[in-house]
Amino acid sequence: MIHYRVVAIPTEVAAQVRVSGKAPKYGFPTFIEVATGYGPCRHCLRTFDVGIESRVLFTYDPFDGIEDVPLPGPVFIHAADCPRYPETAGYPCDMKSHAAIFSGFARGQRLVTQARVEKGNHEDVVHQILQNSDVDYIEVRDRNAGCYDFRIERTSQI
């Protein structure tokens, strides 16, 4: 069995954004609204309660410090504090009901493989992609909106 970790936005980044009202690295202002879509929150990886919870929209580069070429894009987090998704908790339950695109990359942002994932078989596809030793990480994006959700990295153990 291949072990992996799920990498959500760091707590320090989420806290900084909530306090400063600015995107890390870029300084663009954030935007707060009541959720009109399911998300997810890129910190806790739970879906938003549409029409109830407030969310913060900001520009974020999830590969800053990992890859040389910046890949900034829009992401949401809960406006209120929330716990970071545990890296060793497996694939986020809230996200299993949403179609996704898994892009398996080698270091240097070299695309090795890509899979469209339907509802429910996410973990099987993660294991299939990570069987390829050329894949260093998987970028998970929402299949409908195309936005970045989180990253998956192979580990030696849980």
C-alpha angles and dihedrals in degrees: 000000000000115000121213143173128224112225116208126177109292117258090238091059094048091048093048092051093049093050101038100037087220136108114253115254094001102054094215113152118259124235123221123202142151107269114269094175138034096257115168113241102242091218105050095018092224121133118250123253096243113232092009114059124062119229135194120228118204144150114264137174106209091189098052106136092013102067132026099228113072116236104185121172143151119290136170133222130177112274088223122061115276133175118262114251109261109250093221097047095097126233111349110261094217090058098051092083094056127079113243143182116232115201114191111208136188118213111285091048092276109161109228102171142348133202134186108221125204126205115300108008098078097118093050090054092047089056092046093052094045090054085074103087090206090067113092098173143356122230110210117207133175108259095216103041096027093221126141115264107171145312131255122207130188115245132190092235142355 
